[in-house]
Amino acid sequence: MANFITRQAGRINVHFLPHTRFRTKDLTIRLHIPQRREYVTPMAMLPYMWMNGTKSKPSTRDLMMAADELYGTVVRSGLGKRGEYQIMEVSANIPDVRAITRDHVVEQALALVCEVLLNHEAKTAAFSDDAVRQEIDLHRRRIEATRDDKMGYALQRCLAEVARGTAAALPRLGYLEDLEAIDADVLFDCYRTLLKEAEVHAYLVGPYQDADALSEQIIGQLSQVIGEGAMRSQLQVEPLRTGVETSFRHVTERQDVAQAQLDIGYRTGVNFSSDDYPAMLMMNGVLGGFAHSKLFLNVREKHSLAYTVWSHFDAMTGSLAVMTGIEPKQYEKALQIIEEQVTAIQAGNITDEEMAFTFRGLQNQYTVLLDQPSSLTSWHYNGVLCGQQREIETLLDQLQRVTKEDVVDAAKRLEPNTIYFLTGEGDAQ
């Protein structure tokens, strides 16, 4: 697969990937800014607000009609978080209609994306008092809804504990207690701060004809509001530090749950940019990434201690979490069996079959990314944030060459940090 071609103008970056196999053209503009406690919540609200209307298209309906007129183009906004960064984006999925029209559909879609991102005014449309009150209520529900997915909630709480003391511990959506102090003025001030301080990355993936001209248009339209400016010296995402004085913590939280969630969090000191990244991916796969992994076969199948059991590796922070859904009374036994699996890998108890199955599982995961424009964008963006680009094909070759000794070395980097236990109100543990 061809590589992304990048053009930079100050803090505005345009990345283009020609890909003739796709039948649609993806256009994404992402802005990232360091998370800060004082504005993590209002910043998180911004992408949800943008689609409520702009100066010239003052309602969601107006924006949706404008997109639909572009042969069914889909425009959406979204919020993300990676490491210590908040990420806001607006994207468009544009049909390739060259065979049926000479209309400048891509240029019109770009204008609409920029409209959603840039064309806002204080006390107007998305930032009107009525729209803000409605969005605050919706955001309260978003934050509350994160508690409904108990496995996902426990994982995020565990990873936050592992990252405690850093901005990476801040929740993606912010805090309920912040909402009372938020109004239209606060939100518009945050919006202006975002446009003033964020690093901007636009992505074009698909069968585009004149990427240079389109890149010029993107830079031109963005710089009218954002300004090209000089590239700020922002820190790249680095893994959480290991080998430092961080106390091991047991954290218990009680909710009305059908089954308890026991998560164990580790720091590894390895992330997307590290030389040991392929070995850590293989180690995570052997430990708990697949149905053939040690955790699944021993904790769930052999000892019947867990309804679900997996391990998750965060490629930005280098945190690894073991996730289990258990009966509260199985807490101690589950901990013991989990620790035995980690120790087994560290001791080199790894079969050829485990290595082969893990590579095939990872190969399937990453091969699928090659056929998904949004996944290719996200993959390249990981490299932007970490300062190290990785081609998927190169990674697959590196994974195939990972040895058992490499996996053992990766397992020995696991530094236990947190045991997080989400259990019922009346459970004894």
Disulfide bonds with the S-S distance in Angstrom:
none
